[in-house]
């Protein structure tokens, strides 16, 4: 789950595994796999970073650096 903020400044937790796409209209709009849309105060980049951090934490994305990819 990632913590986000609605436009009325109330916070909520979102199951990031249900995110289909994130767009900026300019407000950040998250579309879930069921078609529901949620508008949040966080930027598109912030949502991406929170989602990627969650994926790394639960093992859905590997953590690597440029140094690791060069085979050093």
N, CA, C, O and CB atoms as a CASP TS submission, in Angstrom:
PFRMAT TS
TARGET T0000
AUTHOR 0000-0000-0000
METHOD Language model
MODEL 1
PARENT N/A
ATOM      1  N   UNK     1       0.843  -1.176   0.000  1.00  0.00           N
ATOM      2  CA  UNK     1       0.000   0.000   0.000  1.00  0.00           C
ATOM      3  C   UNK     1       0.893   1.246   0.000  1.00  0.00           C
ATOM      4  O   UNK     1       1.943   1.278   0.643  1.00  0.00           O
ATOM      5  CB  UNK     1      -0.962  -0.006   1.225  1.00  0.00           C
ATOM      6  N   UNK     2       0.456   2.253  -0.726  1.00  0.00           N
ATOM      7  CA  UNK     2       1.179   3.530  -0.725  1.00  0.00           C
ATOM      8  C   UNK     2       0.252   4.599  -0.162  1.00  0.00           C
ATOM      9  O   UNK     2      -0.958   4.572  -0.385  1.00  0.00           O
ATOM     10  CB  UNK     2       1.672   3.915  -2.170  1.00  0.00           C
ATOM     11  N   UNK     3       0.838   5.538   0.571  1.00  0.00           N
ATOM     12  CA  UNK     3       0.072   6.618   1.193  1.00  0.00           C
ATOM     13  C   UNK     3       0.000   7.798   0.235  1.00  0.00           C
ATOM     14  O   UNK     3       1.027   8.295  -0.227  1.00  0.00           O
ATOM     15  CB  UNK     3       0.705   7.048   2.546  1.00  0.00           C
ATOM     16  N   UNK     4      -1.220   8.245  -0.062  1.00  0.00           N
ATOM     17  CA  UNK     4      -1.446   9.361  -0.986  1.00  0.00           C
ATOM     18  C   UNK     4      -2.398  10.374  -0.348  1.00  0.00           C
ATOM     19  O   UNK     4      -2.989  10.113   0.700  1.00  0.00           O
ATOM     20  CB  UNK     4      -2.020   8.852  -2.341  1.00  0.00           C
ATOM     21  N   UNK     5      -2.535  11.528  -0.994  1.00  0.00           N
ATOM     22  CA  UNK     5      -3.375  12.602  -0.474  1.00  0.00           C
ATOM     23  C   UNK     5      -4.391  13.038  -1.521  1.00  0.00           C
ATOM     24  O   UNK     5      -4.027  13.375  -2.647  1.00  0.00           O
ATOM     25  CB  UNK     5      -2.517  13.796  -0.036  1.00  0.00           C
ATOM     26  N   UNK     6      -5.664  13.030  -1.145  1.00  0.00           N
ATOM     27  CA  UNK     6      -6.722  13.521  -2.039  1.00  0.00           C
ATOM     28  C   UNK     6      -6.649  15.039  -2.139  1.00  0.00           C
ATOM     29  O   UNK     6      -5.914  15.672  -1.381  1.00  0.00           O
ATOM     30  CB  UNK     6      -8.124  13.078  -1.536  1.00  0.00           C
ATOM     31  N   UNK     7      -7.390  15.625  -3.052  1.00  0.00           N
ATOM     32  CA  UNK     7      -7.370  17.075  -3.251  1.00  0.00           C
ATOM     33  C   UNK     7      -7.894  17.831  -2.037  1.00  0.00           C
ATOM     34  O   UNK     7      -7.578  19.008  -1.864  1.00  0.00           O
ATOM     35  CB  UNK     7      -8.189  17.444  -4.472  1.00  0.00           C
ATOM     36  N   UNK     8      -8.703  17.168  -1.180  1.00  0.00           N
ATOM     37  CA  UNK     8      -9.218  17.819   0.033  1.00  0.00           C
ATOM     38  C   UNK     8      -8.277  17.641   1.221  1.00  0.00           C
ATOM     39  O   UNK     8      -8.662  17.887   2.364  1.00  0.00           O
ATOM     40  CB  UNK     8     -10.596  17.264   0.383  1.00  0.00           C
ATOM     41  N   UNK     9      -7.034  17.209   0.949  1.00  0.00           N
ATOM     42  CA  UNK     9      -5.968  17.001   1.930  1.00  0.00           C
ATOM     43  C   UNK     9      -6.173  15.806   2.853  1.00  0.00           C
ATOM     44  O   UNK     9      -5.444  15.670   3.835  1.00  0.00           O
ATOM     45  CB  UNK     9      -5.823  18.221   2.757  1.00  0.00           C
ATOM     46  N   UNK    10      -7.127  14.947   2.575  1.00  0.00           N
ATOM     47  CA  UNK    10      -7.268  13.729   3.371  1.00  0.00           C
ATOM     48  C   UNK    10      -6.335  12.666   2.795  1.00  0.00           C
ATOM     49  O   UNK    10      -6.209  12.527   1.578  1.00  0.00           O
ATOM     50  CB  UNK    10      -8.754  13.226   3.386  1.00  0.00           C
ATOM     51  N   UNK    11      -5.690  11.927   3.678  1.00  0.00           N
ATOM     52  CA  UNK    11      -4.761  10.896   3.223  1.00  0.00           C
ATOM     53  C   UNK    11      -5.460   9.544   3.189  1.00  0.00           C
ATOM     54  O   UNK    11      -6.429   9.307   3.910  1.00  0.00           O
ATOM     55  CB  UNK    11      -3.518  10.837   4.135  1.00  0.00           C
ATOM     56  N   UNK    12      -4.952   8.671   2.344  1.00  0.00           N
ATOM     57  CA  UNK    12      -5.496   7.323   2.233  1.00  0.00           C
ATOM     58  C   UNK    12      -4.407   6.390   1.738  1.00  0.00           C
ATOM     59  O   UNK    12      -3.376   6.830   1.229  1.00  0.00           O
ATOM     60  CB  UNK    12      -6.722   7.289   1.287  1.00  0.00           C
ATOM     61  N   UNK    13      -4.646   5.109   1.891  1.00  0.00           N
ATOM     62  CA  UNK    13      -3.713   4.094   1.409  1.00  0.00           C
ATOM     63  C   UNK    13      -4.295   3.454   0.160  1.00  0.00           C
ATOM     64  O   UNK    13      -5.478   3.115   0.121  1.00  0.00           O
ATOM     65  CB  UNK    13      -3.428   3.021   2.504  1.00  0.00           C
ATOM     66  N   UNK    14      -3.466   3.290  -0.855  1.00  0.00           N
ATOM     67  CA  UNK    14      -3.889   2.702  -2.115  1.00  0.00           C
ATOM     68  C   UNK    14      -3.079   1.438  -2.384  1.00  0.00           C
ATOM     69  O   UNK    14      -1.857   1.433  -2.237  1.00  0.00           O
ATOM     70  CB  UNK    14      -3.732   3.713  -3.275  1.00  0.00           C
ATOM     71  N   UNK    15      -3.757   0.384  -2.773  1.00  0.00           N
ATOM     72  CA  UNK    15      -3.075  -0.835  -3.178  1.00  0.00           C
ATOM     73  C   UNK    15      -2.452  -0.564  -4.541  1.00  0.00           C
ATOM     74  O   UNK    15      -3.145  -0.542  -5.559  1.00  0.00           O
ATOM     75  CB  UNK    15      -4.058  -2.070  -3.221  1.00  0.00           C
ATOM     76  N   UNK    16      -1.143  -0.358  -4.552  1.00  0.00           N
ATOM     77  CA  UNK    16      -0.430   0.030  -5.772  1.00  0.00           C
ATOM     78  C   UNK    16      -0.478  -1.051  -6.845  1.00  0.00           C
ATOM     79  O   UNK    16      -0.245  -0.764  -8.019  1.00  0.00           O
ATOM     80  CB  UNK    16       1.011   0.354  -5.446  1.00  0.00           C
ATOM     81  N   UNK    17      -0.776  -2.287  -6.461  1.00  0.00           N
ATOM     82  CA  UNK    17      -0.860  -3.366  -7.445  1.00  0.00           C
ATOM     83  C   UNK    17      -2.082  -3.202  -8.353  1.00  0.00           C
ATOM     84  O   UNK    17      -2.171  -3.850  -9.396  1.00  0.00           O
ATOM     85  CB  UNK    17      -0.912  -4.723  -6.736  1.00  0.00           C
ATOM     86  N   UNK    18      -3.016  -2.342  -7.960  1.00  0.00           N
ATOM     87  CA  UNK    18      -4.225  -2.115  -8.758  1.00  0.00           C
ATOM     88  C   UNK    18      -4.098  -0.948  -9.730  1.00  0.00           C
ATOM     89  O   UNK    18      -5.037  -0.660 -10.472  1.00  0.00           O
ATOM     90  CB  UNK    18      -5.395  -1.874  -7.846  1.00  0.00           C
ATOM     91  N   UNK    19      -2.949  -0.270  -9.739  1.00  0.00           N
ATOM     92  CA  UNK    19      -2.754   0.884 -10.625  1.00  0.00           C
ATOM     93  C   UNK    19      -2.529   0.414 -12.057  1.00  0.00           C
ATOM     94  O   UNK    19      -1.660  -0.413 -12.332  1.00  0.00           O
ATOM     95  CB  UNK    19      -1.559   1.747 -10.149  1.00  0.00           C
ATOM     96  N   UNK    20      -3.342   0.970 -12.965  1.00  0.00           N
ATOM     97  CA  UNK    20      -3.160   0.684 -14.392  1.00  0.00           C
ATOM     98  C   UNK    20      -2.331   1.772 -15.051  1.00  0.00           C
ATOM     99  O   UNK    20      -1.417   1.487 -15.825  1.00  0.00           O
ATOM    100  CB  UNK    20      -4.520   0.553 -15.100  1.00  0.00           C
ATOM    101  N   UNK    21      -2.662   3.047 -14.732  1.00  0.00           N
ATOM    102  CA  UNK    21      -1.885   4.146 -15.295  1.00  0.00           C
ATOM    103  C   UNK    21      -1.985   5.372 -14.407  1.00  0.00           C
ATOM    104  O   UNK    21      -2.924   5.521 -13.625  1.00  0.00           O
ATOM    105  CB  UNK    21      -2.362   4.478 -16.713  1.00  0.00           C
ATOM    106  N   UNK    22      -0.984   6.256 -14.544  1.00  0.00           N
ATOM    107  CA  UNK    22      -0.946   7.517 -13.809  1.00  0.00           C
ATOM    108  C   UNK    22      -0.700   8.611 -14.831  1.00  0.00           C
ATOM    109  O   UNK    22       0.224   8.526 -15.640  1.00  0.00           O
ATOM    110  CB  UNK    22       0.162   7.513 -12.683  1.00  0.00           C
ATOM    111  N   UNK    23      -1.545   9.652 -14.785  1.00  0.00           N
ATOM    112  CA  UNK    23      -1.438  10.751 -15.750  1.00  0.00           C
ATOM    113  C   UNK    23      -1.487  12.083 -15.016  1.00  0.00           C
ATOM    114  O   UNK    23      -1.990  12.164 -13.895  1.00  0.00           O
ATOM    115  CB  UNK    23      -2.570  10.673 -16.810  1.00  0.00           C
ATOM    116  N   UNK    24      -0.964  13.124 -15.651  1.00  0.00           N
ATOM    117  CA  UNK    24      -1.046  14.483 -15.120  1.00  0.00           C
ATOM    118  C   UNK    24      -1.887  15.319 -16.080  1.00  0.00           C
ATOM    119  O   UNK    24      -1.546  15.465 -17.254  1.00  0.00           O
ATOM    120  CB  UNK    24       0.380  15.108 -14.925  1.00  0.00           C
ATOM    121  N   UNK    25      -2.991  15.868 -15.565  1.00  0.00           N
ATOM    122  CA  UNK    25      -3.945  16.598 -16.422  1.00  0.00           C
ATOM    123  C   UNK    25      -4.101  18.096 -16.175  1.00  0.00           C
ATOM    124  O   UNK    25      -4.912  18.601 -16.952  1.00  0.00           O
ATOM    125  CB  UNK    25      -5.255  15.987 -16.277  1.00  0.00           C
ATOM    126  N   UNK    26      -3.591  18.880 -15.373  1.00  0.00           N
ATOM    127  CA  UNK    26      -2.328  18.806 -14.664  1.00  0.00           C
ATOM    128  C   UNK    26      -2.413  18.098 -13.317  1.00  0.00           C
ATOM    129  O   UNK    26      -1.379  17.705 -12.776  1.00  0.00           O
ATOM    130  CB  UNK    26      -1.798  20.175 -14.465  1.00  0.00           C
ATOM    131  N   UNK    27      -3.628  17.917 -12.746  1.00  0.00           N
ATOM    132  CA  UNK    27      -3.705  17.151 -11.496  1.00  0.00           C
ATOM    133  C   UNK    27      -3.353  15.702 -11.780  1.00  0.00           C
ATOM    134  O   UNK    27      -3.684  15.172 -12.841  1.00  0.00           O
ATOM    135  CB  UNK    27      -5.121  17.255 -10.854  1.00  0.00           C
ATOM    136  N   UNK    28      -2.688  15.070 -10.842  1.00  0.00           N
ATOM    137  CA  UNK    28      -2.284  13.674 -11.011  1.00  0.00           C
ATOM    138  C   UNK    28      -3.510  12.786 -10.869  1.00  0.00           C
ATOM    139  O   UNK    28      -4.173  12.788  -9.831  1.00  0.00           O
ATOM    140  CB  UNK    28      -1.189  13.273  -9.979  1.00  0.00           C
ATOM    141  N   UNK    29      -3.804  12.032 -11.912  1.00  0.00           N
ATOM    142  CA  UNK    29      -4.965  11.147 -11.939  1.00  0.00           C
ATOM    143  C   UNK    29      -4.489   9.712 -12.078  1.00  0.00           C
ATOM    144  O   UNK    29      -3.755   9.363 -13.003  1.00  0.00           O
ATOM    145  CB  UNK    29      -5.932  11.523 -13.095  1.00  0.00           C
ATOM    146  N   UNK    30      -4.932   8.882 -11.126  1.00  0.00           N
ATOM    147  CA  UNK    30      -4.572   7.468 -11.121  1.00  0.00           C
ATOM    148  C   UNK    30      -5.778   6.683 -11.601  1.00  0.00           C
ATOM    149  O   UNK    30      -6.876   6.835 -11.066  1.00  0.00           O
ATOM    150  CB  UNK    30      -4.113   6.991  -9.700  1.00  0.00           C
ATOM    151  N   UNK    31      -5.577   5.847 -12.606  1.00  0.00           N
ATOM    152  CA  UNK    31      -6.629   4.954 -13.089  1.00  0.00           C
ATOM    153  C   UNK    31      -6.307   3.553 -12.605  1.00  0.00           C
ATOM    154  O   UNK    31      -5.207   3.041 -12.817  1.00  0.00           O
ATOM    155  CB  UNK    31      -6.755   4.999 -14.651  1.00  0.00           C
ATOM    156  N   UNK    32      -7.294   2.936 -11.946  1.00  0.00           N
ATOM    157  CA  UNK    32      -7.112   1.582 -11.438  1.00  0.00           C
ATOM    158  C   UNK    32      -7.558   0.566 -12.477  1.00  0.00           C
ATOM    159  O   UNK    32      -8.221   0.924 -13.450  1.00  0.00           O
ATOM    160  CB  UNK    32      -7.889   1.384 -10.129  1.00  0.00           C
ATOM    161  N   UNK    33      -7.204  -0.687 -12.282  1.00  0.00           N
ATOM    162  CA  UNK    33      -7.536  -1.734 -13.247  1.00  0.00           C
ATOM    163  C   UNK    33      -9.043  -1.912 -13.413  1.00  0.00           C
ATOM    164  O   UNK    33      -9.490  -2.420 -14.442  1.00  0.00           O
ATOM    165  CB  UNK    33      -6.910  -3.049 -12.819  1.00  0.00           C
ATOM    166  N   UNK    34      -9.839  -1.502 -12.415  1.00  0.00           N
ATOM    167  CA  UNK    34     -11.297  -1.608 -12.527  1.00  0.00           C
ATOM    168  C   UNK    34     -11.926  -0.375 -13.182  1.00  0.00           C
ATOM    169  O   UNK    34     -13.150  -0.288 -13.290  1.00  0.00           O
ATOM    170  CB  UNK    34     -11.906  -1.820 -11.149  1.00  0.00           C
ATOM    171  N   UNK    35     -11.091   0.585 -13.621  1.00  0.00           N
ATOM    172  CA  UNK    35     -11.574   1.778 -14.299  1.00  0.00           C
ATOM    173  C   UNK    35     -11.793   2.977 -13.393  1.00  0.00           C
ATOM    174  O   UNK    35     -11.996   4.087 -13.886  1.00  0.00           O
ATOM    175  CB  UNK    35     -12.832   1.465 -14.989  1.00  0.00           C
ATOM    176  N   UNK    36     -11.757   2.783 -12.085  1.00  0.00           N
ATOM    177  CA  UNK    36     -11.951   3.886 -11.143  1.00  0.00           C
ATOM    178  C   UNK    36     -10.793   4.857 -11.259  1.00  0.00           C
ATOM    179  O   UNK    36      -9.643   4.448 -11.414  1.00  0.00           O
ATOM    180  CB  UNK    36     -12.079   3.365  -9.692  1.00  0.00           C
ATOM    181  N   UNK    37     -11.102   6.158 -11.183  1.00  0.00           N
ATOM    182  CA  UNK    37     -10.079   7.197 -11.266  1.00  0.00           C
ATOM    183  C   UNK    37      -9.995   7.918  -9.930  1.00  0.00           C
ATOM    184  O   UNK    37     -11.012   8.220  -9.305  1.00  0.00           O
ATOM    185  CB  UNK    37     -10.387   8.197 -12.414  1.00  0.00           C
ATOM    186  N   UNK    38      -8.770   8.187  -9.503  1.00  0.00           N
ATOM    187  CA  UNK    38      -8.524   8.884  -8.249  1.00  0.00           C
ATOM    188  C   UNK    38      -7.583  10.042  -8.545  1.00  0.00           C
ATOM    189  O   UNK    38      -6.545   9.853  -9.180  1.00  0.00           O
ATOM    190  CB  UNK    38      -7.927   7.923  -7.159  1.00  0.00           C
ATOM    191  N   UNK    39      -7.941  11.249  -8.087  1.00  0.00           N
ATOM    192  CA  UNK    39      -7.102  12.433  -8.279  1.00  0.00           C
ATOM    193  C   UNK    39      -6.383  12.707  -6.965  1.00  0.00           C
ATOM    194  O   UNK    39      -7.002  12.735  -5.902  1.00  0.00           O
ATOM    195  CB  UNK    39      -7.952  13.680  -8.736  1.00  0.00           C
ATOM    196  N   UNK    40      -5.069  12.909  -7.047  1.00  0.00           N
ATOM    197  CA  UNK    40      -4.256  13.095  -5.838  1.00  0.00           C
ATOM    198  C   UNK    40      -3.384  14.339  -5.952  1.00  0.00           C
ATOM    199  O   UNK    40      -3.144  14.853  -7.044  1.00  0.00           O
ATOM    200  CB  UNK    40      -3.376  11.860  -5.586  1.00  0.00           C
ATOM    201  N   UNK    41      -2.913  14.813  -4.788  1.00  0.00           N
ATOM    202  CA  UNK    41      -2.039  15.989  -4.752  1.00  0.00           C
ATOM    203  C   UNK    41      -0.603  15.684  -5.162  1.00  0.00           C
ATOM    204  O   UNK    41       0.091  16.558  -5.682  1.00  0.00           O
ATOM    205  CB  UNK    41      -2.045  16.583  -3.370  1.00  0.00           C
ATOM    206  N   UNK    42      -0.153  14.454  -4.934  1.00  0.00           N
ATOM    207  CA  UNK    42       1.223  14.089  -5.268  1.00  0.00           C
ATOM    208  C   UNK    42       1.458  14.216  -6.781  1.00  0.00           C
ATOM    209  O   UNK    42       0.543  14.056  -7.589  1.00  0.00           O
ATOM    210  CB  UNK    42       1.532  12.647  -4.791  1.00  0.00           C
ATOM    211  N   UNK    43       2.696  14.503  -7.123  1.00  0.00           N
ATOM    212  CA  UNK    43       3.041  14.604  -8.542  1.00  0.00           C
ATOM    213  C   UNK    43       3.112  13.211  -9.164  1.00  0.00           C
ATOM    214  O   UNK    43       3.188  12.207  -8.456  1.00  0.00           O
ATOM    215  CB  UNK    43       4.387  15.349  -8.727  1.00  0.00           C
ATOM    216  N   UNK    44       3.087  13.165 -10.471  1.00  0.00           N
ATOM    217  CA  UNK    44       3.221  11.909 -11.195  1.00  0.00           C
ATOM    218  C   UNK    44       4.509  11.205 -10.782  1.00  0.00           C
ATOM    219  O   UNK    44       4.516   9.993 -10.570  1.00  0.00           O
ATOM    220  CB  UNK    44       3.201  12.152 -12.718  1.00  0.00           C
ATOM    221  N   UNK    45       5.591  11.958 -10.668  1.00  0.00           N
ATOM    222  CA  UNK    45       6.883  11.400 -10.286  1.00  0.00           C
ATOM    223  C   UNK    45       6.846  10.835  -8.859  1.00  0.00           C
ATOM    224  O   UNK    45       7.414   9.774  -8.600  1.00  0.00           O
ATOM    225  CB  UNK    45       7.976  12.470 -10.404  1.00  0.00           C
ATOM    226  N   UNK    46       6.182  11.537  -7.935  1.00  0.00           N
ATOM    227  CA  UNK    46       6.069  11.048  -6.556  1.00  0.00           C
ATOM    228  C   UNK    46       5.321   9.725  -6.495  1.00  0.00           C
ATOM    229  O   UNK    46       5.721   8.818  -5.765  1.00  0.00           O
ATOM    230  CB  UNK    46       5.364  12.084  -5.680  1.00  0.00           C
ATOM    231  N   UNK    47       4.238   9.608  -7.256  1.00  0.00           N
ATOM    232  CA  UNK    47       3.473   8.358  -7.286  1.00  0.00           C
ATOM    233  C   UNK    47       4.347   7.243  -7.849  1.00  0.00           C
ATOM    234  O   UNK    47       4.330   6.122  -7.339  1.00  0.00           O
ATOM    235  CB  UNK    47       2.177   8.517  -8.133  1.00  0.00           C
ATOM    236  N   UNK    48       5.105   7.542  -8.892  1.00  0.00           N
ATOM    237  CA  UNK    48       5.986   6.545  -9.489  1.00  0.00           C
ATOM    238  C   UNK    48       7.039   6.087  -8.481  1.00  0.00           C
ATOM    239  O   UNK    48       7.287   4.889  -8.348  1.00  0.00           O
ATOM    240  CB  UNK    48       6.662   7.110 -10.748  1.00  0.00           C
ATOM    241  N   UNK    49       7.659   7.033  -7.772  1.00  0.00           N
ATOM    242  CA  UNK    49       8.695   6.687  -6.799  1.00  0.00           C
ATOM    243  C   UNK    49       8.123   5.844  -5.660  1.00  0.00           C
ATOM    244  O   UNK    49       8.744   4.865  -5.245  1.00  0.00           O
ATOM    245  CB  UNK    49       9.343   7.958  -6.237  1.00  0.00           C
ATOM    246  N   UNK    50       6.946   6.215  -5.150  1.00  0.00           N
ATOM    247  CA  UNK    50       6.317   5.446  -4.068  1.00  0.00           C
ATOM    248  C   UNK    50       5.965   4.041  -4.540  1.00  0.00           C
ATOM    249  O   UNK    50       6.150   3.068  -3.809  1.00  0.00           O
ATOM    250  CB  UNK    50       5.052   6.164  -3.555  1.00  0.00           C
ATOM    251  N   UNK    51       5.461   3.941  -5.755  1.00  0.00           N
ATOM    252  CA  UNK    51       5.090   2.636  -6.302  1.00  0.00           C
ATOM    253  C   UNK    51       6.326   1.767  -6.512  1.00  0.00           C
ATOM    254  O   UNK    51       6.323   0.587  -6.160  1.00  0.00           O
ATOM    255  CB  UNK    51       4.327   2.804  -7.627  1.00  0.00           C
ATOM    256  N   UNK    52       7.378   2.341  -7.082  1.00  0.00           N
ATOM    257  CA  UNK    52       8.616   1.589  -7.302  1.00  0.00           C
ATOM    258  C   UNK    52       9.238   1.150  -5.985  1.00  0.00           C
ATOM    259  O   UNK    52       9.761   0.040  -5.883  1.00  0.00           O
ATOM    260  CB  UNK    52       9.617   2.431  -8.095  1.00  0.00           C
ATOM    261  N   UNK    53       9.183   2.017  -4.971  1.00  0.00           N
ATOM    262  CA  UNK    53       9.720   1.662  -3.653  1.00  0.00           C
ATOM    263  C   UNK    53       8.944   0.477  -3.065  1.00  0.00           C
ATOM    264  O   UNK    53       9.537  -0.436  -2.490  1.00  0.00           O
ATOM    265  CB  UNK    53       9.655   2.881  -2.690  1.00  0.00           C
ATOM    266  N   UNK    54       7.630   0.499  -3.211  1.00  0.00           N
ATOM    267  CA  UNK    54       6.814  -0.620  -2.730  1.00  0.00           C
ATOM    268  C   UNK    54       7.178  -1.901  -3.473  1.00  0.00           C
ATOM    269  O   UNK    54       7.372  -2.945  -2.851  1.00  0.00           O
ATOM    270  CB  UNK    54       5.310  -0.313  -2.899  1.00  0.00           C
ATOM    271  N   UNK    55       7.271  -1.827  -4.793  1.00  0.00           N
ATOM    272  CA  UNK    55       7.611  -3.006  -5.591  1.00  0.00           C
ATOM    273  C   UNK    55       8.956  -3.587  -5.167  1.00  0.00           C
ATOM    274  O   UNK    55       9.109  -4.807  -5.094  1.00  0.00           O
ATOM    275  CB  UNK    55       7.639  -2.653  -7.084  1.00  0.00           C
ATOM    276  N   UNK    56       9.934  -2.721  -4.887  1.00  0.00           N
ATOM    277  CA  UNK    56      11.242  -3.190  -4.436  1.00  0.00           C
ATOM    278  C   UNK    56      11.139  -3.844  -3.060  1.00  0.00           C
ATOM    279  O   UNK    56      11.779  -4.865  -2.804  1.00  0.00           O
ATOM    280  CB  UNK    56      12.245  -2.028  -4.398  1.00  0.00           C
ATOM    281  N   UNK    57      10.339  -3.259  -2.183  1.00  0.00           N
ATOM    282  CA  UNK    57      10.177  -3.778  -0.829  1.00  0.00           C
ATOM    283  C   UNK    57       9.580  -5.179  -0.834  1.00  0.00           C
ATOM    284  O   UNK    57       9.986  -6.029  -0.041  1.00  0.00           O
ATOM    285  CB  UNK    57       9.300  -2.845  -0.008  1.00  0.00           C
ATOM    286  N   UNK    58       8.616  -5.425  -1.726  1.00  0.00           N
ATOM    287  CA  UNK    58       7.959  -6.739  -1.738  1.00  0.00           C
ATOM    288  C   UNK    58       8.579  -7.688  -2.764  1.00  0.00           C
ATOM    289  O   UNK    58       8.096  -8.803  -2.959  1.00  0.00           O
ATOM    290  CB  UNK    58       6.471  -6.574  -2.028  1.00  0.00           C
ATOM    291  N   UNK    59       9.650  -7.240  -3.417  1.00  0.00           N
ATOM    292  CA  UNK    59      10.396  -8.118  -4.308  1.00  0.00           C
ATOM    293  C   UNK    59       9.867  -8.220  -5.725  1.00  0.00           C
ATOM    294  O   UNK    59      10.206  -9.168  -6.435  1.00  0.00           O
ATOM    295  CB  UNK    59      10.433  -9.452  -3.733  1.00  0.00           C
ATOM    296  N   UNK    60       9.044  -7.272  -6.161  1.00  0.00           N
ATOM    297  CA  UNK    60       8.542  -7.289  -7.538  1.00  0.00           C
ATOM    298  C   UNK    60       9.456  -6.547  -8.505  1.00  0.00           C
ATOM    299  O   UNK    60       9.303  -6.661  -9.721  1.00  0.00           O
ATOM    300  CB  UNK    60       7.158  -6.683  -7.590  1.00  0.00           C
ATOM    301  N   UNK    61      10.401  -5.792  -7.969  1.00  0.00           N
ATOM    302  CA  UNK    61      11.359  -5.073  -8.815  1.00  0.00           C
ATOM    303  C   UNK    61      12.727  -5.236  -8.182  1.00  0.00           C
ATOM    304  O   UNK    61      12.872  -5.132  -6.964  1.00  0.00           O
ATOM    305  CB  UNK    61      10.979  -3.548  -8.975  1.00  0.00           C
ATOM    306  N   UNK    62      13.721  -5.488  -9.004  1.00  0.00           N
ATOM    307  CA  UNK    62      15.063  -5.664  -8.459  1.00  0.00           C
ATOM    308  C   UNK    62      15.700  -4.305  -8.207  1.00  0.00           C
ATOM    309  O   UNK    62      15.403  -3.316  -8.877  1.00  0.00           O
ATOM    310  CB  UNK    62      15.939  -6.503  -9.414  1.00  0.00           C
ATOM    311  N   UNK    63      16.572  -4.292  -7.233  1.00  0.00           N
ATOM    312  CA  UNK    63      17.315  -3.066  -6.912  1.00  0.00           C
ATOM    313  C   UNK    63      18.700  -3.204  -7.538  1.00  0.00           C
ATOM    314  O   UNK    63      19.442  -4.131  -7.214  1.00  0.00           O
ATOM    315  CB  UNK    63      17.409  -2.827  -5.341  1.00  0.00           C
ATOM    316  N   UNK    64      19.043  -2.292  -8.424  1.00  0.00           N
ATOM    317  CA  UNK    64      20.365  -2.341  -9.035  1.00  0.00           C
ATOM    318  C   UNK    64      20.857  -0.914  -9.272  1.00  0.00           C
ATOM    319  O   UNK    64      20.072   0.032  -9.328  1.00  0.00           O
ATOM    320  CB  UNK    64      20.336  -3.147 -10.367  1.00  0.00           C
ATOM    321  N   UNK    65      22.139  -0.790  -9.406  1.00  0.00           N
ATOM    322  CA  UNK    65      22.732   0.512  -9.688  1.00  0.00           C
ATOM    323  C   UNK    65      23.437   0.433 -11.039  1.00  0.00           C
ATOM    324  O   UNK    65      23.584  -0.650 -11.606  1.00  0.00           O
ATOM    325  CB  UNK    65      23.725   0.943  -8.556  1.00  0.00           C
ATOM    326  N   UNK    66      23.861   1.556 -11.539  1.00  0.00           N
ATOM    327  CA  UNK    66      24.594   1.592 -12.796  1.00  0.00           C
ATOM    328  C   UNK    66      25.858   0.741 -12.695  1.00  0.00           C
ATOM    329  O   UNK    66      26.237   0.052 -13.642  1.00  0.00           O
ATOM    330  CB  UNK    66      24.948   3.043 -13.175  1.00  0.00           C
ATOM    331  N   UNK    67      26.496   0.802 -11.536  1.00  0.00           N
ATOM    332  CA  UNK    67      27.723   0.037 -11.300  1.00  0.00           C
ATOM    333  C   UNK    67      27.443  -1.460 -11.441  1.00  0.00           C
ATOM    334  O   UNK    67      28.224  -2.187 -12.055  1.00  0.00           O
ATOM    335  CB  UNK    67      28.303   0.350  -9.892  1.00  0.00           C
ATOM    336  N   UNK    68      26.311  -1.923 -10.864  1.00  0.00           N
ATOM    337  CA  UNK    68      25.947  -3.343 -10.969  1.00  0.00           C
ATOM    338  C   UNK    68      25.704  -3.764 -12.402  1.00  0.00           C
ATOM    339  O   UNK    68      26.085  -4.868 -12.789  1.00  0.00           O
ATOM    340  CB  UNK    68      24.712  -3.632 -10.141  1.00  0.00           C
ATOM    341  N   UNK    69      25.076  -2.908 -13.204  1.00  0.00           N
ATOM    342  CA  UNK    69      24.757  -3.267 -14.576  1.00  0.00           C
ATOM    343  C   UNK    69      25.969  -3.286 -15.489  1.00  0.00           C
ATOM    344  O   UNK    69      25.926  -3.878 -16.568  1.00  0.00           O
ATOM    345  CB  UNK    69      23.745  -2.321 -15.118  1.00  0.00           C
ATOM    346  N   UNK    70      27.069  -2.631 -15.058  1.00  0.00           N
ATOM    347  CA  UNK    70      28.299  -2.623 -15.855  1.00  0.00           C
ATOM    348  C   UNK    70      29.147  -3.853 -15.570  1.00  0.00           C
ATOM    349  O   UNK    70      30.161  -4.071 -16.233  1.00  0.00           O
ATOM    350  CB  UNK    70      29.109  -1.355 -15.576  1.00  0.00           C
ATOM    351  N   UNK    71      28.746  -4.659 -14.591  1.00  0.00           N
ATOM    352  CA  UNK    71      29.486  -5.864 -14.268  1.00  0.00           C
ATOM    353  C   UNK    71      30.744  -5.635 -13.448  1.00  0.00           C
ATOM    354  O   UNK    71      31.638  -6.481 -13.446  1.00  0.00           O
ATOM    355  CB  UNK    71      29.846  -6.555 -15.508  1.00  0.00           C
ATOM    356  N   UNK    72      30.830  -4.494 -12.742  1.00  0.00           N
ATOM    357  CA  UNK    72      32.022  -4.198 -11.921  1.00  0.00           C
ATOM    358  C   UNK    72      31.995  -4.922 -10.616  1.00  0.00           C
ATOM    359  O   UNK    72      32.918  -4.783  -9.814  1.00  0.00           O
ATOM    360  CB  UNK    72      32.140  -2.719 -11.661  1.00  0.00           C
TER
END
